[in-house]
Every structure is written in C-alpha cells, then in structure tokens.
C-alpha cells in the first residue's frame, strides 16, 4: 500500500526554495530539509528523486514567481519599467531573503563547482529570458519615442543583465539589499540619459 502524503507539495517546495536560498545546495542537509519542509527522507526520494530533484523544483518555483512578478512588467513598460526593476533590487523588507543575494545568481556561482547540467540549463534559460525582457522594454521605449531609432537595444540589454547579476553578488557580499542603492541610482541616471528630450 502506498504511503499517504503528510505534506502539501506546493508549500513544501516553497519552503525548500527559501531553505536553499538561505543555505545553498551543498550546505543544506537532508535533516534540515526534513525540518524546514516537512518532507521526510522517504518522500524526498520517492516524490522528488532525491535532494537534487527537490532543488530543481524549488528553482523552477522561484522562476515562476520571478517571471510573473518581476519580469513580466518589463514587456511593455519602457524606461520607467526598467528603472522600477532596478530600484527594487536595492529595496527590501526586514529579514528579506534577498539580503543573501539572488537565489539564481547564488546558484550560478555554486553550480560552477557542482556542474549539475539540469541546473545550468535552467539558470541559462532564466538569464536569457531576463535579457530578452530588458530588450523588449527598450524596444517598447524606442517605439514610444523615448530612445533614438539607432539605439543599440541588444548591447544595452546585455549590459543591464550584467549589472543586475553584479548587483546581486554585491548584495550577497554585504548582506543587505540596500548596500547597492548608490550603484542602482547611478544606473538610473544613465538610463535617464538615454531618454530623448522632448
């Protein structure tokens, strides 16, 4: 007879996401997974295929939240949406999990040593999508007359992606999202300088 699940999968995956975010993949042990998520050792193996499977599902959950709440507004927001995106990188709440850096950036760094192919594919897809969203926002700004017709959308989107990833590393190093406020405001001034005067 199959064992009945004694946990809510969605809530457990969200709890795992926060646990991996705080600890990282390598440092989070099975006992901690059990205590943080209510997923016991048996369920971890049978329902997720082990710790790595849970990690991948937790990363996917993070991406779903990020895509819907952070990236989606960039599709048709122009320069204002870009500025809002970067300002929120340096604005957090008390005990914000982002004080430890972005889960995806942290994962990219850790996976350089782990070499988990599925993780590499997932993080690459995320950052490719982020760059695409930056370019869509810039393209929308161009169509609305905010940017010059010959503005290099692709190069600017790549630069913004590099900045976004760098900010998260800086935040992780300093332990608080507000540490990047000055850098973000400098970038905002650069984005504003791209805007055509009317």
C-alpha positions in Angstrom: 0.0 0.0 0.0 1.3 3.4 -1.0 2.0 5.8 1.9 -0.2 8.8 2.2 1.5 12.2 1.8 1.7 14.1 5.1 2.7 17.4 3.5 1.4 19.9 1.0 3.7 19.7 -2.0 3.4 23.3 -3.1 4.0 24.7 0.4 6.9 22.2 0.9 8.5 23.3 -2.4 8.2 27.0 -1.4 9.8 26.2 2.0 12.6 24.3 0.2 13.1 27.3 -2.1 13.7 29.5 0.9 15.9 27.0 2.6 18.1 26.5 -0.5 18.2 30.3 -0.9 19.5 30.7 2.6 21.9 27.8 2.8 22.8 26.9 -0.8 22.5 23.4 -2.3 25.7 21.9 -0.9 25.3 23.1 2.7 21.6 22.1 3.1 21.5 18.7 4.6 18.6 16.1 4.4 17.8 16.6 8.1 17.4 20.3 7.5 15.2 19.7 4.5 13.0 17.5 6.7 12.7 20.1 9.4 12.2 23.1 7.0 9.8 21.5 4.6 8.0 18.5 6.3 9.3 16.3 3.5 10.7 13.2 5.2 13.6 11.2 3.8 11.3 8.6 2.2 9.2 11.2 0.4 12.3 13.2 -0.7 13.5 10.1 -2.6 10.1 8.8 -3.9 8.4 12.1 -4.7 11.3 14.2 -5.9 14.0 11.7 -6.8 16.3 13.0 -4.0 17.7 16.3 -3.0 18.7 17.3 -6.5 15.1 16.8 -7.8 13.7 19.0 -5.0 16.3 21.6 -5.7 15.3 21.8 -9.3 11.6 22.0 -8.4 12.4 24.8 -5.9 14.4 26.7 -8.6 11.5 26.3 -11.0 9.1 27.7 -8.4 11.5 30.7 -7.9 11.5 31.3 -11.7 7.7 31.2 -11.9 7.4 33.8 -9.2 10.2 36.0 -10.7 8.7 35.8 -14.2 5.2 36.8 -13.1 6.0 39.5 -10.6 9.4 40.9 -11.6 10.0 40.3 -15.3 6.5 40.4 -16.9 6.0 44.2 -16.2 9.1 44.8 -18.4 7.3 43.7 -21.6 5.6 46.9 -22.2 6.9 49.4 -19.6 9.7 51.2 -21.4 12.3 53.1 -19.4 10.0 53.6 -16.4 9.6 49.8 -16.0 13.4 49.3 -16.3 14.0 52.0 -13.6 11.5 50.3 -11.3 13.0 46.9 -11.9 16.5 48.1 -10.8 15.3 50.2 -7.9 13.5 47.2 -6.4 16.9 45.4 -6.5 18.1 47.8 -3.8 14.9 48.0 -1.8 13.9 45.2 0.6 11.9 44.5 3.7 13.1 43.5 7.2 14.7 40.0 7.1 14.4 39.9 3.3 15.7 36.6 1.9 17.3 38.8 -0.9 19.8 40.1 1.7 21.7 36.9 0.9 21.7 37.7 -2.8 19.5 36.3 -5.6 18.8 32.6 -5.5 19.6 32.3 -9.2 22.9 34.2 -9.0 23.9 32.2 -5.9 23.1 29.0 -7.8 25.1 30.0 -10.9 28.1 30.6 -8.6 27.7 27.4 -6.7 27.0 25.3 -9.7 30.3 26.4 -11.3 31.7 23.8 -8.9 28.8 21.3 -8.7 28.4 21.1 -12.5 24.7 19.9 -12.4 23.7 20.1 -16.1 20.0 20.5 -15.4 20.7 23.4 -13.1 23.0 25.0 -15.7 20.3 24.7 -18.3 17.7 26.2 -16.0 19.8 29.2 -15.0 20.9 29.9 -18.5 17.3 29.9 -19.6 16.4 32.3 -16.9 19.1 34.8 -17.7 18.4 34.5 -21.4 14.8 35.4 -20.6 15.8 38.3 -18.4 18.0 39.7 -21.2 15.1 39.3 -23.7 12.7 41.2 -21.3 15.2 44.0 -21.0 15.4 44.2 -24.8 11.6 44.2 -25.0 11.4 47.1 -22.6 14.0 49.0 -24.5 12.2 48.2 -27.8 8.9 49.5 -26.4 10.7 52.7 -25.3 12.1 53.1 -28.8 8.7 52.6 -30.3 7.2 55.2 -28.0 9.9 57.7 -28.9 11.8 57.5 -25.7 15.0 56.2 -27.4 16.8 57.2 -30.6 15.9 55.0 -33.6 19.6 53.8 -33.8 19.9 53.0 -30.1 21.7 49.6 -29.7 19.0 47.6 -27.9 20.9 44.3 -27.8 24.1 45.8 -26.3 22.2 47.8 -23.8 20.2 44.7 -22.7 23.4 42.7 -22.2 24.9 45.5 -20.1 21.7 45.7 -18.0 21.8 41.9 -17.4 25.5 42.1 -16.4 24.6 44.9 -14.0 21.7 43.0 -12.5 23.8 40.0 -11.8 26.7 42.0 -10.4 24.4 43.9 -8.0 23.2 40.6 -6.6 26.7 39.5 -5.9 27.4 42.8 -4.2 24.3 42.4 -2.1 25.3 38.9 -1.1 28.8 40.2 -0.1 27.4 42.9 2.1 24.4 41.1 3.5 21.7 43.6 2.7 19.9 44.7 -0.5 20.3 48.4 0.5 24.0 48.1 0.0 23.5 48.5 -3.7 21.5 51.7 -3.5 24.2 54.1 -4.8 25.1 51.8 -7.7 21.4 51.4 -8.7 20.8 55.2 -8.6 23.9 55.7 -10.8 22.5 53.3 -13.3 19.1 55.0 -13.1 20.8 58.3 -14.1 22.4 56.5 -17.0 19.1 55.1 -18.2 17.6 58.6 -17.9 20.4 60.0 -20.0 19.3 57.7 -22.9 15.8 59.3 -22.9 15.3 61.6 -25.8 14.5 65.2 -24.8 11.1 66.4 -26.0 
